[in-house]
Amino acid sequence: MNFTRFLNADTVNDRIFIQIAAYRDPQLVPTIVDALENASEPKHLRFCVAWQHGPEESLGEIKDHAQVEIIDIPHTESRGACWARHQIQKRFCGEEYTLCLDSHHRFVQGWDTKCIEMLRLLQEDGIAKPLLTTYASPFDPANDPRGRSQQVMRMDFDRFIPEGAIFFRPSAMPQKTPKPVPSRFLSAHFIFTLGQFCTEVPYDPEFYFHGEEISLAVRAFTHGYDLFHPNETILWHEYTRKGREKHWDDHKNWHLMNEVAHSRNRQLLGVDGPSDTFPPIDFGPYGLGTTRTLRDYERYAGVHFGLRAVHEHTLLHRPLPVPGADLPDSEWEKAFSFEFEHTIQATPLAEWAQADIDFCCVAYDDASDQQIFRRDLAGEALQATFQGAMTGMVPRQIQIPNRFYVPRGRRLQKWVLWPHCRTSGWQKKLEGEVQP
């Protein structure tokens, strides 16, 4: 399809190139319709959709829409979300702005104007290449619009996964702000920025799913983009994936593509230190930028890829900037914490079988009996953990897996299980040594 007519010179600076990778998603058509209906300037929108579909699936009312370009892909030929997004970016036609989405969203009235105004406000503050991103507030298609959350959302650090990528978690903004808020991380289901992003930070088609967001955040940052969370709700996202086939449902070899992506992500970001891959991967246009360095990003975000460590400020979800980012490495790294995994294996005391336990404290202490980590098991988590352990006179062993971060320089000494009874209060503790 020729979009020369679409890009009229008198309005090109207001155009938005909207990228949607859709895999067998019944929400695709409603998403595009809602975006058009709620845009202040719907005629300024151009959609490009990587439509990965089965033979029985249709595009309905958007099939021949003049502003929707379709890349028709039988779902059996798809190589995953990042590959699909890469195909879309090759169709970029020089629009001033771009919006990267999933295919299951709803939009606030005037979302396009709001995004452009936020970017321009940031540019007036001296931010040359601002980028808006967040884990959008959730909605439920089965209960819409009543089920839409009204909270303004942000992204927080969650954990390093075993393969080396960082995972994030959504959380509500603690307070209303007059401007967008600096962000450490990036969400692939909502990126609004300058159109040149499509050529400056193109999607790596060899990535599959995990590692997509953290690698893109670092690449964007090192190419000179500054990341921000919108200070008001722009759109909603469906997180449940109910009623949708996923790529990994149809492609039994998906794990092979995922392993390739993890390997590329580890080498790109220096996870666990310098890579011994030989020959080293030539990332070409999918590598880091030269405006800033990988270490610049680590100090900005409060993470350390080589050590799989996280700064206390980031771990506690405190706002940017991270204090001490200008210190020498040896001083800066003193504020980092390291992930610890441990499974408590214990035989519950016989008297617990007769107690009406309503919650159980799980804690870890250091050699000075100072608590490093605590969580309380209650409700379903309590029942699942102690199922069978308190159902008779013969105690059975229980296992409680735990994952948490330990501050640099502190050593775990013991674990503690301390149940609480509704009628008689705290019960006798169980304690055990944590092996180094």
VOMARDO-977784 format. One record per residue: x, y, z of N, C-alpha, C in turn; residue number from 1. Coordinates in steps of 0.02 Angstrom, whole numbers, m for minus. Atoms other than C-alpha are relative to their C-alpha. Layout:
<recs>
     n_u     n_v     n_w    ca_u    ca_v    ca_w     c_u     c_v     c_w  pos
       X       Y       Z       X       Y       Z       X       Y       Z  NUM
...
</recs>
This chain:
<recs>
     n_u     n_v     n_w    ca_u    ca_v    ca_w     c_u     c_v     c_w  pos
      42     m60       0       0       0       0      44      62       0    1
     m39     m62       5      67     174     m44     m28      52      47    2
      24     m49     m49      58     299      98      26      70     m14    3
     m24     m67      18     130     448       4     m55      52      11    4
      56     m47      m8     m42     529       3     m12      15      74    5
      13      m8     m71     m55     502     189      47      52      31    6
     m50     m44     m29     104     599     226       2      68     m35    7
       2     m67      29      51     772     168      50      45      36    8
     m54     m40     m29     190     897     198     m26      48      53    9
      24     m51     m47      78    1020     291     m18     m29      68   10
      20      29     m65      34     897     429      47     m56      22   11
     m42      57     m16     180     775     433      25       1      72   12
     m27      m4     m67     241     839     601     m49     m23      54   13
      49      23     m48      80     783     685     m15     m75      m8   14
      17      69      14      79     606     614      28     m48      53   15
     m22      51     m47      92     453     727       0     m67     m35   16
      m7      67      27     156     286     664     m13     m49      56   17
      20      45     m54      67     155     770      17     m71     m18   18
     m25      67      12     151     m15     780     m38     m50      44   19
      36      51     m38      45    m165     831      19     m69     m25   20
     m14      71      14     108    m344     836     m58     m40      30   21
      60      36     m22     m48    m453     846       6     m74     m16   22
      m2      73      11     m45    m641     870     m68     m30      18   23
      63      35      m9    m216    m723     847     m43      32      55   24
      30     m36     m55    m294    m590     955     m68      28     m19   25
      67     m27      15    m483    m557     953      m8      72      21   26
       4     m69     m22    m448    m389    1035      32      49     m49   27
     m34     m44      48    m352    m321     884     m47      52     m29   28
      46     m47      32    m500    m243     794     m28      50      51   29
      23     m49     m50    m577    m166     953      54      49      22   30
     m54     m45     m20    m406     m94     997       8      56     m51   31
      m9     m51      52    m387      m4     830     m61      47      m3   32
      61     m41       1    m568      56     830      m1      49      58   33
       0     m43     m59    m550     124    1006      52      55      m5   34
     m52     m51       9    m387     213     964     m24      55     m47   35
      26     m50      47    m470     299     816     m56      42      30   36
      58     m36     m28    m629     344     909      20      49      55   37
     m19     m43     m56    m536     421    1056      58      47     m15   38
     m53     m46      19    m401     514     960     m29      69     m13   39
      20     m69      16    m412     703     950       6      13     m75   40
     m12      m8      72    m343     694     773       6     m69     m33   41
      m5      68      26    m387     521     706      31      m3     m70   42
     m27       0      68    m336     571     528      76       2       0   43
     m72      m2      m4    m157     590     589      31     m67      19   44
     m25      65     m23    m141     407     639      11     m46     m60   45
     m11      53      49     m63     272     531      20     m63      38   46
     m12      64     m33     m70      93     593      37     m47     m47   47
     m30      56      36      45     m46     539      m5     m60      45   48
      16      59     m41      m9    m217     601      34     m62     m29   49
     m25      66      18      91    m377     595     m53     m50      22   50
      59      41     m15     m64    m487     585      18     m74      m9   51
     m18      70      m1     m13    m663     634     m63     m39      18   52
      69      23      m7    m174    m760     611      m9     m71     m26   53
      22      64      27    m259    m925     581     m47      10     m58   54
      42      m8      60    m362    m960     424     m71      21      15   55
      69     m16     m17    m526    m937     516      m8      71      29   56
       2     m66     m33    m482    m765     588      m3      56     m52   57
      11     m54      48    m533    m602     504      15      67      32   58
     m14     m68     m22    m498    m416     515     m63      43       6   59
      63     m35      m9    m681    m366     513       0      69     m32   60
      11     m67      27    m712    m180     493      64      38     m18   61
     m62     m36      16    m528    m130     480      34     m29     m62   62
     m33      36      54    m491    m246     333      25      46     m55   63
     m18     m44      56    m489    m109     201       6      73      22   64
      m5     m69     m25    m464      43     313      61      34     m30   65
     m54     m36      35    m359     175     225      60      15      44   66
     m55     m18     m45    m254     208     380      31     m61      34   67
     m26      62     m31    m216      27     423      37     m41     m52   68
     m40      43      43     m73     m64     337       7     m68      33   69
      m1      68     m27     m79    m252     361      59     m39     m29   70
     m51      49      21      72    m367     355     m30     m68      14   71
      37      62      m7     m15    m532     324      48     m58      12   72
     m46      53     m19      74    m674     415     m40     m60      26   73
      30      60     m29       3    m850     435      35     m16      67   74
     m30       6     m67      29    m888     619      52     m55       3   75
     m50      54       0     128   m1045     576      69      25     m22   76
     m64     m28      24     263    m934     498      29      52      47   77
     m23     m51     m46     280    m816     645      61     m24      40   78
     m59      15     m41     444    m809     742      m1      39      65   79
       5     m32     m65     379    m715     893     m11      75      m4   80
      20     m70      m5     337    m541     954      54      48     m26   81
     m53     m46      20     506    m458     928      12      m3     m75   82
      m5       8      72     521    m528     753     m56      37     m36   83
      58     m34      30     347    m462     714       8      76       4   84
      m9     m72      m7     388    m289     782      55      25     m48   85
     m53     m17      47     545    m289     675     m29       9     m71   86
      32      m5      66     438    m319     519     m38      66      m6   87
      39     m62       1     328    m171     566      45      60      m9   88
     m43     m59       2     471     m49     592      30      13     m69   89
     m26      m9      68     531     m79     415     m50      39     m44   90
      51     m37      37     368       6     358      m5      73      23   91
       0     m69     m24     407     170     448      10      48     m59   92
      m1     m47      56     377     318     331      20      70      20   93
     m25     m66     m19     457     463     425     m47      41      42   94
      46     m37     m44     313     510     541      38      31      58   95
     m33     m36     m55     358     632     680       1     m41      64   96
       6      38     m61     300     514     817     m14     m73     m15   97
      19      71       6     281     328     845     m27     m25      66   98
      30      32     m59     178     224     965       3     m75     m10   99
      m5      73       2     220      42     999     m49     m29      51  100
      53      28     m42      75     m61    1068       0     m76      m5  101
      24      68      10      12    m236    1098     m66       6     m39  102
      62      m1      39    m154    m282    1016     m61      m6      45  103
      56       5     m47    m265    m273    1172       2      60      48  104
      m1     m63     m38    m289     m94    1233     m67      36      m6  105
      52     m50       6    m417      40    1267      32      68      17  106
     m33     m65      m2    m382     228    1262     m43      53      33  107
      36     m58     m27    m429     387    1354     m16      47     m57  108
      17     m50      50    m512     526    1257      59      49      m9  109
     m54     m47      14    m380     633    1172      70     m27      16  110
     m65      30     m19    m238     510    1206      57      24     m44  111
     m54     m21      46    m140     567    1052      26      69      18  112
     m20     m68     m19    m140     750    1101      37       0      67  113
     m33       4     m65     m95     706    1280      73     m23      m7  114
     m68      26       9      57     606    1224      46      51     m32  115
     m41     m50      34     119     740    1105      15      59      46  116
     m11     m56     m46      96     877    1236      51     m19      53  117
     m50      21     m50     195     775    1363      70       1     m29  118
     m65       0      32     338     751    1241      25      71     m10  119
     m21     m69      12     341     934    1196      17      36      64  120
     m15     m29     m65     337     985    1378      70     m21      23  121
     m66      25     m19     489     876    1410      55      31     m44  122
     m49     m31      44     578     946    1258      13      73      19  123
      m9     m69     m24     548    1122    1323      44       3      62  124
     m44       4     m58     637    1066    1481      71     m22     m17  125
     m68      16      21     790    1020    1378      12     m74     m14  126
      m7      71      16     756     834    1351      m5      m8     m75  127
      m1       2      74     808     808    1170     m43     m57     m28  128
      35      59      27     735     633    1147     m39     m34      57  129
      39      31     m53     600     596    1276     m38     m61     m26  130
      37      62      17     512     426    1278     m47     m15      57  131
      52      17     m49     349     389    1369     m12     m75       0  132
      11      72      m6     323     213    1434     m25     m17      70  133
      21      25     m66     240     117    1575     m35     m66      m9  134
      48      55       0     147     m40    1621     m68      31      10  135
      64     m36      m1     m25      28    1580     m48     m30      51  136
      52      24     m45    m172      15    1698     m41     m55     m33  137
      35      57      30    m272    m146    1674     m73      14     m17  138
      71       2      13    m442    m171    1595     m21     m72     m15  139
      27      66      13    m554    m323    1574     m53       5     m55  140
      49      m5      54    m644    m341    1406     m70     m24      19  141
      65      27     m20    m782    m439    1492     m37      47      48  142
      31     m47     m46    m816    m294    1611      26      70     m16  143
     m27     m63      23    m776    m140    1511     m56      48     m19  144
     m58     m34     m31    m773       5    1543       0      m1      76  145
       4      m3     m73    m826     m25    1724      62     m28      34  146
     m56      33     m31    m675    m135    1757      67      36      m9  147
     m63     m36      12    m545      m5    1706      27      30      65  148
     m33     m30     m57    m422      41    1842      14      73     m15  149
     m13     m71       8    m403     228    1868      67      21      29  150
     m65     m16     m28    m232     217    1947      50      16     m56  151
     m56     m15      45     m83     297    1859      57     m45      19  152
     m46      54     m15      48     162    1844      72      18     m18  153
     m71      m5      13     237     147    1845      29     m71      m2  154
     m34      65       1     365       6    1829      54      m2      54  155
     m49       9     m53     469     m59    1974      42     m62     m13  156
     m43      59       4     613    m182    1986     m34     m58      37  157
      25      61     m33     557    m360    2025      58     m47      16  158
     m54      48     m14     704    m479    2001      40     m13     m64  159
     m36      33      55     839    m551    1892     m26     m71      m6  160
      20      70       9     775    m713    1818      63     m42     m12  161
     m61      41       6     895    m862    1808      37       9     m66  162
     m33      m8      66     929    m830    1623      34      68      m7  163
     m37     m62       0     991    m655    1665     m39      63     m15  164
      40     m60      15     852    m537    1609     m30      27      65  165
      35     m31     m57     771    m415    1730     m75       0     m14  166
      73      m5       3     585    m430    1762     m22      60      42  167
      28     m58     m35     478    m284    1820     m68     m17      27  168
      68       7     m26     316    m263    1914     m35      68      m5  169
      37     m64       1     180    m131    1894     m18      21      70  170
      25     m25     m64     133     m20    2039     m30      69     m13  171
      34     m64       7      27     135    2066      48      57      18  172
     m37     m60     m18     107     306    2066     m20      22      70  173
      18     m18     m69     118     360    2249     m35      67       6  174
      31     m65      m4      61     537    2210      m7      30     m70  175
      10     m34      64       0     649    2070      56      49     m12  176
     m55     m45      17     135     746    1979     m20      44     m59  177
      19     m45      55     125     895    1860      32     m18     m66  178
     m36      18      61     245     818    1734      14     m75       0  179
     m22      70       1     298     645    1674      59     m11      47  180
     m49      18     m52     410     554    1798      55     m43     m31  181
     m54      41      27     583     484    1755     m10     m74      16  182
       8      72      m6     580     295    1729      67     m35     m10  183
     m60      41      10     717     164    1746      m9     m48     m59  184
      12      58      43     633      37    1633     m49      18     m56  185
      40     m11      60     531      17    1474     m49     m58      m9  186
      52      50      15     369     m74    1431     m10      m4     m75  187
      10       8      72     352    m146    1257     m72       9     m22  188
      70     m10      22     163    m129    1261     m21      73       1  189
      14     m72       7     172      61    1274      65      39      m4  190
     m56     m44      12     311     163    1197     m25      56     m45  191
      16     m57      43     274     338    1133      60      46      m1  192
     m60     m41       6     420     437    1067       6      27     m71  193
     m13     m28      66     496     520     915       2     m56     m52  194
       2      51      52     471     427     751      68     m28     m17  195
     m68      22      17     660     417     723      22     m60      42  196
     m15      58     m42     663     286     861      m2     m64     m41  197
       7      61      42     610     159     729      63     m17     m37  198
     m62      12      36     774     180     637      61       2      46  199
     m57      m5     m46     888     224     783       6     m60      47  200
       0      56     m47     836      82     899     m46     m54     m28  201
      45      50      31     763     m51     783      m2     m64      41  202
       9      63     m37     695    m211     858      47     m54     m27  203
     m43      57      18     815    m359     859     m46     m59     m16  204
      46      55      17     721    m497     764      20     m66      30  205
     m22      62     m31     824    m630     853     m23      m6      72  206
      29       6     m67     744    m588    1020     m68     m33      m7  207
      64      35       2     590    m688    1065     m51      34      46  208
      48     m29     m46     503    m627    1223      36      26      62  209
     m37     m21     m59     602    m626    1386      63      37     m20  210
     m59     m40      15     738    m495    1386     m16      58     m48  211
      19     m52      47     645    m387    1260       1      69      32  212
      10     m66     m29     605    m245    1379      63      29      31  213
     m60     m28     m30     766    m229    1477      53      16     m52  214
     m49     m15      53     874    m239    1320     m20      64     m37  215
      23     m59      35     766    m108    1235       9      63      43  216
     m10     m57     m45     774       6    1388      73      23      m3  217
     m70     m18       1     964       0    1389      21      28     m68  218
     m18     m24      67     979      21    1201     m28      70     m11  219
      29     m66       8     860     170    1203      41      52      40  220
     m37     m46     m43     955     251    1347      68      16     m29  221
     m66     m11      27    1124     227    1266      m2      36     m67  222
       8     m39      61    1056     303    1105     m24      71      15  223
      17     m68     m19    1012     461    1202     m72      13      18  224
      70      m9     m19     829     431    1243      m5       1      76  225
      15      m3     m71     768     481    1416     m70     m28      12  226
      62      38     m12     631     369    1487     m42      35      53  227
      46     m32     m47     477     438    1574     m65     m40       4  228
      68      25      m9     314     373    1647     m48      58      m9  229
      51     m53       4     161     476    1596     m28      15      69  230
      26     m20     m66      90     574    1742     m76      m4       3  231
      72      14      m2     m88     528    1694     m13     m61     m45  232
      17      59      39    m175     378    1619     m10      17     m74  233
       6     m10      72    m158     367    1430     m41     m56     m31  234
      34      58      28    m224     193    1396      m2     m56      51  235
       6      58     m42    m270      27    1473      24     m62     m39  236
     m29      61      31    m196    m146    1440     m33     m61      31  237
      27      63     m26    m270    m320    1456      59     m46      16  238
     m56      42     m23    m151    m429    1558     m18     m74       3  239
      20      69     m15    m253    m589    1576      13     m48     m57  240
      m9      42      59    m233    m656    1398     m55     m54      m6  241
      54      48       5    m399    m746    1418     m27      m1     m71  242
      31       7      65    m471    m815    1257      47      13     m58  243
     m48     m11      54    m311    m791    1157      51     m56      m3  244
     m55      47       9    m190    m916    1085      65      39       4  245
     m66     m31      m4     m10    m874    1126      48     m34     m48  246
     m48      26      48     138    m899    1012      28     m66      24  247
     m30      61     m27     212   m1031    1128     m51     m57       4  248
      49      54       3      48   m1128    1123       4     m37     m67  249
       0      28      68      66   m1155     935      69     m23     m24  250
     m68      13      24     255   m1166     918      38     m38      55  251
     m30      41     m52     328   m1310    1016      76      10       6  252
     m72     m13      m3     506   m1255     976      15      70      26  253
      m9     m69     m23     480   m1085    1056      58       8      47  254
     m54      m5     m49     605   m1124    1193      68       7     m33  255
     m64      m8      35     744   m1136    1064      10      73     m20  256
      m4     m71      16     706    m960    1004      13      42      63  257
      m9     m36     m63     697    m904    1185      72      m6      25  258
     m69      10     m22     868    m978    1223      48      45     m39  259
     m41     m46      41     944    m881    1078      m6      71      26  260
      11     m68     m24     866    m722    1144      36      12      67  261
     m33      m7     m64     931    m752    1320      76       7      m9  262
     m72      m3      13    1107    m782    1253      20      69     m26  263
     m14     m66      27    1101    m621    1153      m7      54      54  264
      10     m49     m53    1033    m524    1301      57       1      49  265
     m55       3     m48    1169    m586    1418      63      33     m28  266
     m60     m30      29    1307    m537    1297      m8      75     m11  267
      12     m71      12    1229    m370    1252       9      41      63  268
       0     m38     m62    1212    m317    1434      57     m20      48  269
     m55      19     m43    1365    m404    1505     m22     m35      64  270
      25      36     m59    1263    m513    1624      51     m53      20  271
     m50      45     m28    1382    m612    1736      71      17     m23  272
     m67     m20      21    1530    m515    1666      12     m12     m74  273
     m16       8      72    1619    m525    1498     m19     m69     m25  274
      22      63      30    1551    m660    1383      59     m38     m28  275
     m52      42      30    1658    m807    1330     m24     m28     m67  276
      24      22      65    1554    m830    1171      51      16     m54  277
     m48     m12      54    1670    m852    1023     m26     m31     m64  278
     m17     m71       0    1661    m774     905     m55      41      33  279
      51     m41     m32    1572    m633     997     m53      21     m49  280
      56     m19      43    1403    m582     931      10      70     m28  281
       0     m66      31    1404    m438     808     m73      23      m3  282
      70     m21      m5    1244    m348     853     m19      49     m56  283
      15     m46      54    1258    m223     711     m48      55      22  284
      48     m53     m19    1108    m103     715     m40     m15      63  285
      39      20     m59    1036    m198     864      42       3      64  286
     m44      m6     m58    1177    m155     983     m14      63      41  287
       7     m59     m42    1202     m18    1112      18      63     m40  288
     m17     m63      32    1213     165    1064      67      27      25  289
     m64     m31     m18    1362     280    1082      m8      65      38  290
      12     m62     m37    1280     430    1166      15      m9      74  291
     m14      17     m69    1292     345    1335      25     m72       1  292
     m28      67      m6    1375     186    1399     m46     m45      40  293
      36      48     m41    1307      28    1478       7      17      74  294
      m9     m19     m71    1384      83    1644     m40      62      17  295
      43     m58     m12    1294     250    1626     m71     m22      17  296
      67      24     m15    1131     155    1620      m3     m34      68  297
       0      35     m64    1177      45    1768      m2      50      58  298
      m2     m50     m53    1217     198    1874     m65      40       1  299
      64     m36       3    1059     285    1815     m56     m42      32  300
      55      42     m22     943     138    1850      11     m33      67  301
     m14      34     m63    1031      65    2002       0     m75      m6  302
      m8      72       9    1067    m108    1932      71     m14     m21  303
     m68      21      20    1227    m206    1900      m7     m67     m35  304
      10      61      38    1215    m333    1760      55     m52      13  305
     m55      47      m9    1386    m409    1787      m5     m39      64  306
       6      32     m65    1347    m450    1968     m71     m25      13  307
      72      14     m11    1158    m476    1947     m21      30      67  308
      13     m34     m64    1140    m350    2088     m43      61     m12  309
      44     m58       4    1021    m208    2125      14      47      57  310
     m12     m51     m51    1047     m45    2219     m59       3      47  311
      52      m2     m51     950     m26    2380     m55      50     m20  312
      48     m51      20     866     131    2311     m50     m27     m51  313
      43      30      52     799      35    2161     m41     m57      29  314
      35      56     m31     754    m118    2264     m60      23      40  315
      54     m27     m41     646      m9    2377     m48      44     m41  316
      44     m36      46     563      72    2223      m3      75      15  317
      m4     m72     m13     621     246    2269      12      38     m64  318
      m5     m37      63     616     384    2139      72      16     m20  319
     m65     m21      26     762     432    2029      13      72      21  320
     m60      38      17     900     486    2038      22     m47      56  321
     m29      45     m49     995     347    2126      58      35      35  322
     m54     m35     m34    1106     422    2261      67     m37      m6  323
     m67      29       3    1294     394    2248      20     m24     m68  324
     m16      25      67    1291     361    2061      66      27     m27  325
     m64     m29      22    1446     471    2042      59     m24      41  326
     m54      26     m42    1548     373    2171      43     m49     m39  327
     m40      54      30    1692     258    2123     m35     m67       9  328
      35      65      m1    1637      79    2089       0     m33      68  329
      m5      35     m64    1700      11    2255     m47      29      52  330
      45     m32     m47    1596     138    2352     m72      m8     m22  331
      68       4      27    1445     134    2239     m30     m69      12  332
      26      68      m5    1429     m55    2247     m15     m21      72  333
      15      17     m69    1420     m54    2438     m75       4      14  334
      72      m8     m11    1236      m6    2423     m41     m52     m39  335
      35      49      41    1194    m157    2314     m19     m61      41  336
      23      62     m30    1099    m314    2361       2     m55     m52  337
      m8      57      44    1114    m488    2289     m56     m50      14  338
      56      46      m6     976    m614    2255      21     m64      37  339
     m12      61     m38     966    m762    2374     m61     m45      m6  340
      54      49       5     863    m918    2347      12     m55      52  341
      m6      50     m52     829   m1041    2487     m67     m32      12  342
      61      35     m17     700   m1173    2528       5     m26      71  343
       3      25     m69     658   m1200    2710     m32     m68       0  344
      27      67      m9     633   m1384    2745      m3     m15      75  345
       7       8     m73     564   m1417    2918     m57     m48      16  346
      53      42     m25     458   m1539    3016     m39      40      52  347
      38     m41     m47     318   m1442    3104      m9     m35      67  348
      10      27     m67     294   m1465    3290     m68     m34       5  349
      61      39      m6     161   m1590    3342     m59      43      23  350
      55     m40     m26      61   m1458    3436     m32      45     m52  351
      29     m42      52      34   m1360    3276     m62     m33     m29  352
      57      36      29     m89   m1495    3221     m65      19      35  353
      61     m17     m38    m210   m1438    3357     m12      75       4  354
       6     m72      m5    m183   m1251    3336     m39      29     m59  355
      35     m34      54    m294   m1134    3237      45      57     m26  356
     m50     m48      24    m150   m1049    3148     m32      44     m54  357
      28     m46      50    m202    m893    3052      53      32     m44  358
     m54     m19      44     m32    m841    2988      66     m24      30  359
     m65      23     m23     151    m889    2998      54      48     m26  360
     m56     m43      19     302    m774    2998      58     m42     m26  361
     m60      31      29     445    m829    2885      53      53      m2  362
     m50     m53      m6     604    m734    2923      70     m30      m6  363
     m71      17       3     792    m737    2896      38      54      39  364
     m40     m45     m42     916    m660    3020      74      m8     m16  365
     m72       5       7    1100    m620    3014      31     m23      66  366
     m34      26     m59    1231    m668    3143     m14      41      63  367
      17     m43     m57    1177    m523    3255     m74      m1      16  368
      72       6      m9     995    m580    3253     m39      59     m27  369
      35     m54      34     951    m432    3144     m36     m28     m60  370
      40      28      53     810    m472    3024      19      31     m68  371
     m16     m22      67     856    m463    2840     m61      m4     m45  372
      58      11      43     695    m529    2764     m56     m30      41  373
      58      30     m32     519    m568    2822     m59       1     m48  374
      66       0      32     356    m620    2743     m47     m42      42  375
      51      35     m39     194    m680    2823     m44     m41     m46  376
      44      44      38     101    m830    2753     m70       3      31  377
      69      m2     m23     m88    m813    2766     m45     m23     m56  378
      49      17      50    m245    m866    2676      20     m62     m41  379
     m14      56      44    m219    m978    2525      73     m21       2  380
     m72      16      m3     m29    m965    2537      15     m41      62  381
     m10      39     m62     m37   m1029    2716     m26     m71      m8  382
      29      67       9    m151   m1173    2670      41     m42     m47  383
     m40      38      48     m46   m1222    2521      65     m24      30  384
     m65      17     m30     114   m1221    2623      m7     m54      53  385
       7      46     m56      48   m1317    2772     m49     m57     m14  386
      47      53      16     m71   m1433    2680      30     m68      17  387
     m24      66     m20     m50   m1603    2758      46       2      60  388
     m47      m4     m55      69   m1538    2890     m35       3      68  389
      36      m8     m63     m66   m1505    3019     m65     m40      m1  390
      62      38       7    m194   m1638    2974      m1     m64      41  391
      m1      61     m40    m146   m1772    3098      51       5      56  392
     m47       0     m56     m41   m1821    3247      72      m9     m23  393
     m69      11      24     109   m1869    3139      21      59     m43  394
     m21     m59      40     198   m1711    3079      31     m22     m66  395
     m31      12      65     248   m1705    2896      45      59     m17  396
     m46     m54      18     389   m1605    2822     m34      50     m46  397
      24     m54      43     348   m1438    2744      60      32     m35  398
     m52     m35      38     446   m1343    2613     m25      69     m20  399
      19     m69      15     443   m1155    2591      56      32     m42  400
     m51     m33      41     539   m1083    2442      m2      76      10  401
      m4     m72      m9     600    m904    2464      52      29     m48  402
     m47     m38      41     684    m779    2349      m1      72      22  403
      m4     m70     m22     743    m610    2411      71      25     m10  404
     m65     m31      11     889    m489    2405      33      15      67  405
     m40      m9     m61    1026    m481    2536      49      57     m11  406
     m47     m55       9    1124    m319    2561      73     m24      m1  407
     m71      16       6    1307    m327    2512      33       6      68  408
     m37      m1     m63    1417    m370    2662     m37     m31      58  409
      36      33     m55    1280    m454    2766      m9     m74     m16  410
       3      72      10    1277    m642    2791     m59     m29      38  411
      56      34     m33    1122    m745    2827      26     m53      47  412
     m20      48     m51    1137    m849    2984     m53     m53      12  413
      52      49     m16     969    m931    3016     m67      20     m31  414
      69     m11      20     791    m951    2959     m46     m11      60  415
      48       4     m56     638    m936    3073     m70     m11     m28  416
      72       9      12     462   m1006    3061     m35      12      67  417
      32     m18     m63     346    m930    3191     m75       8     m12  418
      73      m3      12     159    m972    3179     m36      41      53  419
      44     m37     m46      23    m866    3257     m68     m33       1  420
      65      32     m10    m138    m941    3328     m53      51      18  421
      54     m48     m14    m304    m849    3332     m16       5      75  422
      23       2     m70    m343    m904    3509      56       6      51  423
     m54       1     m50    m174    m924    3594      62      39     m21  424
     m55     m43      18     m61    m804    3502      59     m37     m32  425
     m60      28      31     117    m843    3450      16     m69      28  426
     m19      68     m19     170   m1025    3451      77      m5       6  427
     m72      10      m6     342   m1099    3478      34       6     m69  428
     m36     m11      62     470   m1050    3346      36     m64     m22  429
     m47      48      29     561   m1167    3230      56      41     m32  430
     m57     m35      28     737   m1110    3182      48     m50     m31  431
     m51      43      31     874   m1180    3071      56      42     m29  432
     m58     m36      25    1045   m1132    3009      m3       4     m76  433
      m6      m9      73    1069   m1062    2834      71     m16     m20  434
     m67      19      22    1215   m1147    2750      27      53     m48  435
     m29     m50      44    1335   m1029    2659     m11     m19     m73  436
</recs>
